[in-house]
Amino acid sequence: MTWDVLNIIGTVAFALSGVTVAMEEKYDLMGVYVLGFAAAFGGGAIRNLLIGLPVSALWEQGSLFTMAFIVMTVSFLFPKLWLHQWKRWGIFFDAIGLAAFSIQGALFATSMGHPLSAVIAAAVLTGTGGGIVRDLLAGRKPLVLKQEIYILWALLGGFLIGINLVSATWSLIILFVAIVVLRMFSVQYKWSLPVKAPSHSSSV
């Protein structure tokens, strides 16, 4: 039940992030749906392809699709009801989605007996894949690759689950809280990974 609630929060948060990007790019209602569904479910679709689950398994989440559809429609029609609050709380809810989805992806891969590398990849793609697809569809550089530390926390969760250091319910909850806290610290203190631009030597 707890994970169901967290997945709902994550799905809604990622869908709203898609709505936000679509509105910033001045897309119409169909563009809102495309970016919203891509953000909310794109990571799961990529994960399924990676670990051998049928992509059609996503359609078994009918209630989540319906909920995302309703949220996106209402958000598009009445932006004043949520945009201000989203600016204040959006990062927190996004962190919840990152934690819930990355742990879910790692658990899926582990349950299928995949090696550590696949577990880590499943965690990263489930937690961040939707945002990457959303940004690419919007013609943007993926934010998760150039702003505060994001992917690293999903990778950490996948690694700890993949080596069986985290498996019990209580330890998964601790891991979930840790990912959320680390993500929020990343934003608060502007933690980022090193960036290196190629040096251009002048020709003589």
FIZAVEX-453811 format. One record per residue: x, y, z of N, C-alpha, C, CB in turn. Coordinates in steps of 0.05 Angstrom, whole numbers, plus 32768, in hexadecimal, padded with zeros to 4 digits. Glycine has a CB too. Example, Ala and Ser with C-alpha at 12.3 -4.5 7.8 and 13.67 -1.06 7.14 Angstrom:
<recs>
81087F8E809C80F67FA6809C81087FBE809C80E27FA780B581017FD3808E81117FEB808F81028001809D811A7FF48072
</recs>
This chain:
<recs>
80107FE880008000800080008011801980007FED80008018802780198010803980308012804580367FF7804F802B8026804F80217FE9805B80257FCF8047802E7FBA8069800B7FC6802E80247FBD8019802D7FAA8015804C7FAD7FFF801F7FAF801480557FC5801180727FCA802880827FBF800D80787FE8804180787FC4805980867FBA805A80867F9C807280797FC5805180707F8F8051806F7F72803C80827F66804A80527F68802680857F75801280987F6C801D80B57F6D7FF880967F7D802B80BB7F84803780D57F87804B80DA7F71804380D87FA3805C80C67F6C807180C97F58806580CC7F3C808380B17F58805080BD7F36804380BF7F1B803780DA7F17802E80A97F18802980E47F2C801D80FF7F2A803281147F27800B81047F42804781127F37805D81267F36806A81277F1B807281207F4C8070810F7F10807D810F7EF5806B81187EE0808780F37EEF805181117EE2803D811B7ECE803B81397ECF8022810E7ED3803B81457EE7803A81627EEA8053816F7EDF8036816A7F07806A81617EE28083816D7ED68080816E7EB8809B815C7EDE8073815A7EAC806F815A7E8F805C81717E87806381407E86804781757E978035818B7E92804381A67E93801D818B7EA6805481A97EA8806381C27EAB807581C87E93807581C17EC4808481B37E8A809581B77E72808581BD7E5A80A7819E7E6E806F81AF7E56805E81B47E3E805381D07E3E804781A07E3E804B81DA7E55804081F57E578056820A7E53803281FA7E72806E82047E5D808482177E58808B82187E3A809D820E7E68808882027E2C808D82017E0F807582097DFF809781E57E07805F82117E0D804682197E00803B82047DEE804B82337DEF803B81EB7DF8802F81D57DE9801181D57DEE803B81BA7DF1800281C97DDB7FE581C77DDF7FDE81AF7DF27FD681C37DC47FC481AA7DF57FBC81957E087FC8817A7E017F9D81937E097FC981737DE77FD581597DDF7FF281587DE77FD181557DC18000816E7DE4801C816F7DEC801F816B7E0A802981897DE3800D81767E19800D81727E36800A81547E3D7FF681827E437FF881477E2F7FF4812A7E34800D811A7E2D7FDB811F7E24801881207E16803081117E0D804781147E208038811B7DF1804D812D7E28806381317E3A805D81277E56806A814F7E3C8044812A7E5F803D81207E79803E81027E7B802181297E80803480F37E68803580D67E68805280CD7E65802380CA7E52806180DB7E54807D80D37E50808D80D57E6A808A80E57E3A808880EB7E79809680EF7E92808E80DB7EA78092810B7E9D807480D47EA8806A80C37EBD806F80A57EB8804D80C77EC0806F809D7E9E807180817E98808880797E85805780787E8B8096808D7E7B80AC80877E6880C280777E7580B780A17E5E80C8807D7E8E80DE806E7E9B80D680517E9F80E4807B7EB680BD804C7EA680B480307EA980B580217E8F809880307EB580AE802E7E7980AE80217E5F80CB80197E5780A280337E4A80DE802B7E5C80F980267E558104800F7E67810B803F7E5880FD80107E8081057FFB7E9380FB7FDF7E8A80FB80017EAF80E27FDE7E8280D77FC57E7980E67FB97E6180B97FC87E7280EC7FCB7E4E80FC7FC27E3781177FB77E4080FF7FD97E2381237FC47E53813E7FBD7E5C813E7FA17E6A81497FD27E6F812B7F9C7E7C812D7F847E8C811B7F6E7E8281257F8B7EA8810F7F727E6B81017F5B7E5E80E37F597E64810E7F437E6580D87F6E7E7180BB7F6E7E7580AD7F797E5D80B47F7E7E8F80957F707E5680877F7C7E3F807F7F987E46806E7F6B7E3880837FAA7E32807B7FC67E36805D7FC87E3C80837FD77E1E804E7FB57E3180317FB57E3480297FB27E5280247F9F7E24803C7FA97E6380367FA67E7F802F7FC17E8B804D7F9A7E8E80387FD77E7F80317FF27E8980137FF77E88803F80077E7980057FEA7E757FE97FEF7E737FD97FE37E8A7FDF7FE47E587FE67FD27E997FD97FC67EB17FD67FDB7EC77FE97FAE7EBB7FE37FF27EC47FE180077ED77FCB801B7ECF7FFB80167EDA7FB4800F7EC77F9F80207EBD7F9680367ECF7F87800F7EB77F9580317EE97F8D80467EFC7FA0805D7EFD7F89803A7F187FBA80577EFB7FCF806C7EFB7FCD807D7EE17FEB80607EFD7FC780707ECA7FC4807E7EB17FAC80917EB37FC0806B7E9A7F9680877EBF7F7E80987EC27F8380AF7ED47F6780877ECC7F9080AA7EEA7F9780BF7EFD7FA980D47EF07FA480B47F167FBD80CB7EE27FCF80DE7ED47FC080EF7EC07FE780D07EC77FAE80E27EB17F9E80F07E9D7F8D81067EAA7F8C80DC7E8D7F8080FF7EC07F6F81137ECD7F80812A7ED87F5F81057EE47F9681237EE57FA781387EF07FB1814B7EDB7FBF812B7EFF7FBA81407EC47FC581517EAF7FAF81627EA37FD1813F7E997F9781577EA07F8181677E947F7A817E7EA67F6881557E8F7F7681797EC07F6F818E7ED37F8581A27ED57F6981817EEF7F9E81997ED57FB581AB7ED77FB781BE7EBF7FCF819C7EDA7FB181B37EA87FB281C47E907F9B81D87E907FB081B27E777F8481D07E987F6C81E27E987F6D81F77EAE7F5381D27E9A7F7981F07EC57F7982027EDB7F9582057EE77F6681F87EF17FA782117ED87FC382137EE17FC782247EFA7FD4821E7ECB7FB682377EFF7FB982487F167FB482397F307FA582607F147FA782227F2F7FA282137F477FBB82057F527F8C81FE7F417FCF82017F417FE681F07F4A800181FB7F437FE381D57F3E8004820C7F30801F82147F27802F82217F3D801D82287F10802282327F4D8031823F7F63803A822B7F77801F82547F71802982187F7F803182047F92804681F17F87801881F47F9B804481EC7F6D805781DA7F60807381E57F62805081D57F43807681FF7F5F8090820C7F61809C82087F7D808E822A7F5A808B82067F91809482037FAC809981E67FB38080820F7FC0808881D47FAA808981B87FB3809081A47F9D806E81B17FBF809281AE7F848096819C7F6E80B0818B7F70809881AB7F5480C681977F7A80DF81887F7C80DC81727F9180F6819C7F8480CD81787FA780CA81637FBB80BA814C7FB080BB816F7FD480A481517FA28095813B7F9780A4812C7F82807A81457F8C80B4813B7F7280C5812E7F5E80D9811C7F6B80D381447F4D80E481247F8280F781137F9180E980F97F9B810281227FA980D080FC7FA380C180E47FAB80BE80D17F9380A580EC7FB680B880DD7F7C80B580CC7F6480CF80BF7F5C80AB80DD7F4D80E580CD7F5E810080C27F58810580AA7F6A811580D87F5B810180AE7F84810680987F9780F480807F93810380A37FB480DA80857F9080C7806F7F8D80CC80607F7380AB80797F8E80D1806E7F5E80D480617F4480EE80527F4180D180757F2D8103805E7F4C811E80517F4A811E80387F5A813480647F53811380387F72811180207F838100800B7F76810680277F9F80E980147F6B80D780017F5D80E57FF47F4580BE80107F5380F580047F3681037FF87F1F81187FE47F288110800E7F0F81267FEA7F3D813A7FD77F47812E7FBE7F51814B7FE47F5E81177FC07F5F81097FA87F6980FF7F977F5380F27FB17F7C80F57FA37F3D80EC7F947F2681037F837F1B80E17FA77F10811A7F907F1681307F827F0B813B7F6C7F1D81477F967F04813B7F727F3781447F5E7F4A81327F467F4B81467F6A7F6681187F4A7F4A81057F347F4B81077F227F3380E97F3F7F4C81127F2C7F1D81167F1C7F0581327F107F0481127F2D7EEC81427F137F19815C7F067F1A81717F127F0981597EEA7F13816E7F2C7F0281827F397EF1819B7F417F0181767F537EE481B27F437EF481CB7F4B7F0281CA7F677F0C81E37F477EF081DF7F6E7F1B81E07F897F2881DF7F9F7F1381FA7F8B7F3781EC7F9C7EFD81ED7FB17EE881D07FB77EDE81FE7FA97ED181C07FA27EDA81A57FA67ED081937FB27EE681997F8B7EC781987FAB7EFF81897FB67F15818E7FD47F1781907FA87F3081A77FDC7F1581AE7FF97F1681A280077EFE81CD7FFD7F1681A47FFC7EE7819980097ECF817B800B7ED181A07FF97EB5816D7FF77EDB81507FF87EDE8148800E7EF281457FDC7EE8815780117F08815280267F1B815580417F0F816480237F34816B80457F008170805F7EF4815C80667EDF818C805F7EE8815580537ECE814380587EB88126805D7EC1814480427EA4811E804D7ED6810380517EE08101806C7EEE80FC803A7EF3811680737EFD8114808C7F0C811880A57EFB8129808C7F21812880A37EE6812F80BC7ED7812780BB7EB9814C80C07ED9812080A37EAF811B80A07E93810480B17E89811680847E8C80EF80B37E9980D880C37E9180DF80E17E8D80C280C17EA580EF80EC7EA080F781077E9D8109810C7E85810681107EB6811A80F97E7F812B80FC7E67811B80FB7E4E814080E57E67810780E97E4C80F680E77E3480E681017E3280E380CF7E3680DB810B7E4880CC81247E4880DC813B7E3D80C3812B7E6580F4813E7E46810581547E3D810D81527E20811D81577E4E811381397E17811A81357DFB8102813B7DE9812381187DF780EA81337DF180D381397DE180CD81577DE080BA812A7DEC80D581657DF580D181827DF680E881917DE880CE818B7E1280FC81837DDE811381907DD18126819D7DE5810981A47DBE812781927DFD8139819D7E11814F818A7E18812981A47E2B816581957E23817A81837E2E816E81777E48819481937E338170815D7E4B816581517E648170815E7E7D816C81337E64815E81687E8D816681767EA6817581637EB9814E81817EB3816D814A7EB9817981377ECD819781337EC7816B811C7ECC81A1813B7EAF81BC81377EA881CE814F7EAC81BE812E7E8B81C281667EB481D2817E7EB581CC81907ECD81CF818D7E9C81BA81887EDE81B581987EF681BE818A7F0F8197819F7EF881B1818F7F2581BA81837F3E81BA81657F3C81A7818C7F5681C981587F4E81CC813B7F4D81B1812E7F4D81DD81317F6581AB811D7F3A819181107F38819480F27F338181811D7F2181A180EC7F1C81A380D07F1581B380C07F2981B080CD7EF981C780CD7F3681D880BF7F4981C980B27F5F81ED80D27F5481B380BF7F6881A480B47F7F8194809C7F76819180CA7F8A818A809B7F5D817D80837F538191806D7F50816F80897F3881A880737F4781BE805F7F4481C580537F5F81D6806C7F3681C780647F7381CD805B7F8E81B880477F9881D080737FA1819F804E7F94818A803C7F9D818B80227F8F816F80497F98818F80227F75819180097F6581A97FF87F6E8194800F7F4881BF80057F7481D77FF77F7D81D27FE97F9881EF800A7F8081C67FF77FAB81C27FEB7FC681AE7FD47FC581B880017FD9819A7FD77FB381877FC17FB081947FAA7FA1816D7FCA7FA281A47FB07F8D81B07F9C7F7C81C47F8A7F8B81BE7FA97F6581D17F957FA081E47F857FAF81D67F797FC881FC7F967FB881BC7F7B7FC981AC7F707FDE81B17F7C7FFA81B07F527FE081BD7F947FFA81C07FA1801381A67FAD801E81D57FB8801081947FB3800B817A7FBD801181657FAA800581757FDA800781557F9D801681417F8B800B81287F8A801D814C7F6F8009812B7F8C803781147F8C804981047FA58046811E7F88806780EA7FA4804E80D97FBB804B80E37FD3805A80BD7FB4805580ED7FCF807280F67FE68082810F7FF3807680FD7FDD809F81207FE2806A81387FEE805D81317FFC8043814D7FD88058811D7FF2803581148000801D8108801B802380FF7FEF800D80FA801D803A80EF803780428105804A804980DC8033805A811A8040805781318051805E813E805B8044814580428070814280498031814E80508018813D8065800981528038800681238062800A811180757FFD81158091800980F4806C8000811580928024811880AC8032813380B8802B811480A88050814880A7802B816380B18025816580BD80098177809A8028815880B07FF5815980BB7FDA814B80D67FD9814D80A87FC6813480D87FE6812580F17FE6813681077FF4810A80EE7FF581418101800A815181158019816A811D8009815A810980348178810A7FFD818F81117FEE818881227FD6819D80F77FE58172811C7FC9816A812C7FB2816381487FBB8151811F7FA58156814B7FD1814F81667FDB816881757FE3813C81647FF3817B81677FEF819581747FF681A3817D7FDD81A78161800681A1816D7FC881AE81747FAE81A4818F7FA481A9815E7F99818A81937FA7817E81AC7F9E818581C37FB1815F81A97F9B818281BD7FCB818681D27FDF81A381DD7FDE818081C77FFB81B681CB7FDC81D281D27FDD81E081D27FC181E181C07FEF81CF81CE7FAD81D981CF7F9181F081BC7F8C81E181EC7F8A81ED81A37F968201818F7F91820081887F7381FD81767FA3821781847F678217817C7F4B8230816B7F46821681947F38822F815B7F318246814C7F298259815D7F18823D81337F19827281557F17828581657F07827D81677EEA82A181597F098282817E7EDF827C81837EC28296818C7EB5826681997EBE829C81807E9E82B581867E9082AF818D7E7382C9816E7E9282B681A57E6B82B381AD7E4F82CC81A77E4082AB81CB7E4D82CA819F7E2782E3819A7E1882F281B37E1382DC818D7DFD830C81B17E16831D81C97E11832481CA7DF4833781C87E22832281E27DE9832881E77DCD834381F57DCA831181F87DBF835681E67DBF837081F37DBB837082037DA2838781DE7DBA837B821B7DA4837B822D7D8C839082237D788380824B7D95838982237D60839C821B7D4B83AF82327D44838C82127D3283C7822B7D3E83DB82407D3783DB82457D1983F882377D41
</recs>
